[in-house]
């Protein structure tokens, strides 16, 4: 507020117009400030990242704690070898071969047995047909096949939990000279054998047209795992 002296000795009060001579009334009335009220019953609160405050399920917390422990602790070689999985190209070739020898579903087996029974009723001289060539799965079954020297290739999942149940298998394969490899995802192996998950599968025999593919994969895996001391 500025005070000016009048000519007749009276004081006149004049409002100051600011530094640039502009007032609030000069602003555009279309763009008025609309302050928000975030109190109860007022405006909606803005979205915030509440990840730190979420009570996650127990299995998620265990996964995260396990990952941190594996990063901080020294992992022994017997367990660390499971993280050394085959690359994407090798995995696609291997899964393509395994899918050809996926075991029969219940429906397919029932149809095959019915067909054999019908042929036997009609007086066919030959007995039951040859047993289909399939991959073998189940930890105990695969272990027995490796011990007996029948397995030609063993595929082990890298994320078996607990890992202790399959730790013996790589050492056993090395001792018996059976090629083996680690594949990412027990669910991928399980889908081939019509299960949710599978710890390992084994190939005991293949048809003649796939023998060259099996030999090539076995040679690569033997150099990468069996002979990699």
C-alpha positions in Angstrom: 0.0 0.0 0.0 1.4 3.4 -1.0 0.5 6.6 0.8 0.3 9.8 -1.2 0.1 13.3 0.2 -2.8 15.3 -1.1 -2.5 18.9 -2.2 -4.8 20.0 0.6 -2.8 18.0 3.3 -5.0 14.9 3.3 -3.6 11.4 3.0 -4.9 9.3 0.1 -4.5 5.5 0.2 -3.8 3.8 -3.2 -3.5 0.1 -3.8 -0.2 -1.1 -5.4 -0.4 -3.0 -8.6 2.6 -5.3 -8.0 6.0 -5.5 -9.7 4.7 -6.0 -13.3 1.4 -4.2 -12.9 -0.7 -7.3 -13.1 -3.3 -8.6 -10.6 -5.1 -11.9 -10.0 -8.2 -10.6 -11.7 -6.2 -10.3 -15.0 -5.8 -14.1 -15.3 -7.9 -16.2 -17.7 -11.1 -17.2 -15.9 -11.2 -20.5 -18.0 -8.3 -22.0 -16.1 -9.0 -21.6 -12.5 -7.2 -23.5 -9.8 -9.3 -26.4 -8.5 -7.6 -27.7 -5.3 -8.3 -31.3 -4.4 -9.4 -32.5 -1.0 -8.1 -35.9 -0.1 -9.8 -36.1 3.3 -12.5 -38.6 4.1 -15.3 -38.4 1.6 -13.3 -36.2 -0.7 -11.4 -36.8 -3.9 -10.1 -40.3 -4.8 -6.6 -41.0 -3.6 -3.8 -41.2 -6.3 -2.5 -44.7 -7.2 0.6 -45.6 -5.3 3.0 -48.5 -5.6 2.1 -50.7 -2.6 4.3 -53.7 -3.4 6.3 -53.3 -0.2 3.1 -53.3 1.9 1.4 -56.4 0.3 1.2 -59.5 2.4 2.3 -62.0 -0.3 1.4 -65.7 -0.1 3.8 -67.9 1.7 5.0 -69.8 -1.4 6.0 -66.5 -3.1 7.9 -65.4 0.0 9.7 -68.7 0.2 10.7 -68.4 -3.5 12.1 -65.0 -3.0 14.0 -65.9 0.2 15.4 -69.0 -1.5 16.6 -66.9 -4.5 18.4 -64.4 -2.2 20.0 -67.3 -0.2 21.3 -68.9 -3.4 22.8 -65.6 -4.4 24.5 -65.0 -1.1 25.6 -68.5 -0.2 28.3 -70.6 -1.9 26.5 -73.3 -3.8 28.3 -76.7 -3.9 29.2 -78.0 -7.4 26.7 -80.9 -7.1 23.8 -78.4 -6.9 25.3 -75.7 -9.1 25.4 -78.1 -12.1 21.6 -78.0 -12.4 21.8 -74.3 -13.4 23.8 -75.3 -16.5 20.9 -76.0 -18.8 21.0 -76.7 -22.6 20.5 -73.8 -25.0 17.2 -73.0 -26.8 18.2 -74.7 -30.1 19.2 -77.9 -28.4 16.1 -77.9 -26.3 13.8 -77.5 -29.3 15.5 -80.5 -31.1 15.4 -82.6 -27.9 11.7 -81.9 -27.2 10.8 -82.5 -30.8 12.4 -86.0 -30.5 10.8 -86.7 -27.1 7.3 -85.7 -28.4 7.6 -88.5 -31.0 7.9 -91.1 -28.2 5.3 -89.7 -25.8 3.6 -92.5 -23.9 0.0 -93.5 -24.9 -2.9 -91.9 -23.3 -5.5 -94.1 -21.6 -7.8 -93.7 -24.6 -5.1 -94.7 -27.1 -4.1 -97.7 -25.0 -7.7 -98.8 -24.7 -8.2 -98.6 -28.5 -5.0 -100.5 -29.2 -5.9 -103.3 -26.8 -9.5 -103.5 -28.2 -8.1 -103.7 -31.8 -5.8 -106.6 -30.7 -8.6 -108.4 -29.0 -10.9 -108.1 -32.0 -8.2 -109.5 -34.3 -7.6 -112.4 -31.9 -11.4 -113.2 -31.9 -11.4 -113.3 -35.7 -8.8 -116.1 -35.6 -5.7 -114.2 -36.4 -2.7 -116.5 -35.8 -0.2 -113.8 -34.7 -0.3 -112.9 -31.0 -0.4 -109.4 -29.5 1.4 -106.7 -31.5 4.8 -105.3 -30.6 4.8 -103.0 -27.5 5.0 -99.3 -28.6 8.4 -97.5 -28.2 7.9 -94.8 -25.6 10.0 -92.7 -23.3 10.3 -93.8 -19.7 9.6 -91.5 -16.8 9.6 -91.7 -13.0 12.7 -91.2 -10.9 13.0 -94.8 -9.6 12.3 -96.2 -13.0 14.9 -94.0 -14.8 17.5 -94.8 -12.0 16.9 -98.5 -12.6 17.3 -98.2 -16.4 20.6 -96.3 -15.9 21.9 -98.9 -13.5 21.0 -101.7 -15.9 22.6 -99.8 -18.8 19.4 -99.7 -20.8 19.0 -95.9 -21.0 20.4 -94.2 -24.1 19.7 -90.6 -23.0 18.5 -89.1 -19.7 16.8 -85.7 -19.5 16.7 -84.0 -16.0 14.7 -81.0 -15.0 16.6 -78.1 -13.5 14.0 -76.9 -11.0 13.2 -80.1 -9.1 12.2 -79.3 -5.5 13.7 -80.7 -3.2 16.8 -81.0 -5.4 18.3 -83.7 -3.2 16.1 -86.4 -4.8 17.8 -86.1 -8.2 21.3 -85.1 -7.1 22.6 -88.7 -7.4 21.4 -89.1 -11.1 24.1 -87.0 -12.9 26.9 -88.9 -11.0 25.3 -92.2 -11.8 25.0 -91.3 -15.5 28.7 -90.4 -15.5 29.7 -93.6 -13.9 27.6 -95.7 -16.3 28.6 -93.6 -19.4 25.0 -92.6 -20.1 24.6 -89.2 -21.8 22.4 -86.8 -19.8 21.4 -83.1 -19.9 19.5 -80.5 -17.9 16.3 -78.9 -19.3 14.6 -75.8 -18.0 11.2 -76.5 -16.5 9.9 -79.7 -14.9 6.4 -78.8 -16.3 7.8 -79.0 -19.9 9.0 -82.5 -19.4 5.7 -83.4 -17.5 3.6 -82.2 -20.5 5.3 -84.8 -22.7 4.4 -87.7 -20.4 0.8 -86.4 -19.6 1.7 -85.3 -16.1 1.8 -81.9 -14.4 5.5 -82.2 -13.7 8.3 -84.8 -14.2 11.7 -84.9 -12.6 13.4 -86.8 -15.4 12.7 -89.0 -18.5 14.9 -91.5 -20.4 15.1 -92.8 -23.9 15.8 -96.5 -24.2 15.3 -97.0 -27.9 14.2 -95.2 -31.0 13.0 -96.0 -34.5 15.6 -96.2 -37.3 14.6 -92.9 -38.8 15.4 -91.1 -35.5 18.6 -92.9 -34.7 20.9 -90.3 -36.3 19.2 -87.5 -34.3 19.6 -89.4 -31.0 23.3 -90.1 -31.8 24.0 -86.5 -32.5 22.2 -85.3 -29.3 23.9 -87.9 -27.2 27.3 -87.0 -28.6 26.8 -83.3 -27.9 25.5 -83.9 -24.4 28.3 -86.3 -23.6 30.9 -83.7 -24.5 29.1 -81.0 -22.6 28.2 -82.8 -19.4 29.7 -86.3 -19.0 33.3 -85.4 -20.1 33.2 -81.9 -18.6 35.2 -82.5 -15.4 
